[in-house]
Amino acid sequence: MLNGDVSHWWHEIGAPTPRPELPGDLTVDVAVVGAGYTGLWTAYYLKKARPALRIAVIEQRHAGYGASGRNGGWLTNSITGGRERYASGHGRDAAERFQRAMNETVDEVIRVAAAEGIDADIVKGGEFTVARTPAQEARLRAFAAEERAWRHTDLTVLEAAEATARIAVRDTRAAVWHPHAARIQPARLVAGLAEAVERLGVEIYERTTVQEIAPRRLTTDHGTVAAEHIVRATEGFTANLKGLHRVWLPMNSSLIATEPLPAAVWDELRWSGGEVLGDFAHVYMYAQRTADDRIAIGGRGKPYRYGSRTDTDGRTPLSTVQTLEGILHRFFPATAGAAIEHAWSGVLGVPRDWAATVGLDRRTGIAWGGGYVGTGVTATNLAGRTIADLILEHDSEIAGLPWVNHRVRRWEPEPLRWIATTGLYAAYGMADRAEAAGKATTSPIARIADVVTGRH
């Protein structure tokens, strides 16, 4: 089993050809920190709208090195933190407009990929989420009832027989499905997007570490960049920047990928529609059937490293690999003999209220987007378009969505961050084990954890 080496997705397509480092001091119109989805989408839409802009993207390793090249490949319509959070502060209509925008963004990513010739193995099969215990089923049915009260959700409830006829997950009690989701190969998308922005004339400088973001200036290990606008698109690596250590908590998520599975196994699993697959456990899983017939399945594993430390090459603890392998075999017993060929981890950004945000401080010229808590593949595109509209002062509908300029307090200092995060996930794990044994419906501890983390 290959462990680390960034991700299976990058291993599949090969390491990218290194781009040049920042050659020294530079002056541009817009400087973007981070060559992941958020930074590249921002550069793409800015350059399409105003070709004369000089835009430089500064990346510490290579384009797509972070979560953009390591995630589970879910292009789905999730609003990080939930619609209710935005409805309480901005009204129900604003929250529903946000949901409609996320639905439309799934199709926007697919449109741009086709227009730019990016082959990212995209199949729009929707999102399929399964309940396997009585407690999970209760949460599923409560969730479905809540969803039906909102516009633009388009959710379908599948009873056990109908659900297993679509994807044969063992012990399925019910499932929900909606159409606003697609499977993608994440590294193919980010690599193709980087090439697309370069064709437009955007400069990408790799192997250059930004040490400090200041008003209209970046300090890096290869020189200073002056710009009228600076875009902070650093997601889980934000904690490494001077003065930003407690803005977003870096949380690890891990995946494994099986060997390609034979046709007989797929006939048994019935998973042929390109759906992305999740569940209603507290420590939830996420999975996809890849273009070359593997199952890539992920979960939180050991979610937080003391002191907000971030990983380097994605190496994953063996205990996490074993946990994910156990989930795989419980869901799909037919995979029991399949080899696990690759394991890897990535780091994502978590705001204190678990709600993503975009914005622009016109006084300093600093814009930002992130805090997606693992639901950023779609949200990054909406963030990039929104940041572009804010910088260009376009009075667009998306520039008025309720996540714009949303800010929250910083995370607590250590050891409180470590205690809170590890304690919450321990509570989730205890609740899931109790539910699997039929001993509880929903643990009171897990209910408190849901409230604290913003999941409910």
Secondary structure, DSSP 4 states (H G I P E B T S, - for coil): -EE-SS-HHHHHH-PPPPPPPP-S-EEEEEEEE--SHHHHHHHHHHHHH-TT--EEEE-SS-TT-SGGGTS--EEE---TT-HHHHHHHH-HHHHHHHHHHHHHHHHHHHHHHHHTT-----B---EEEEE-SHHHHHHHHHHHHHHHTSTT---EEEEHHHHHHHS--TT--EEEEESSEEE--HHHHHHHHHHHHHHTT-EEE-S--EEEEETTEEEETTEEEEEEEEEE--GGGGGGSTT-TTTSEEEEEEEEEEPPPPHHHHHHH---S--EEEE-SSS--EEEE-TTS-EEEEE-SS---GGG---SS----HHHHHHHHHHHHHH-GGGTT--EEEEEEEEEEE-TTS--EEEEETTTTEEEEE--TT-HHHHHHHHHHHHHHHHTT---SGGGSTTBT---PPPPPTTHHHHHHHHHHHHHHHHHHHHHTTS-SS-HHHHHHHHHHT--
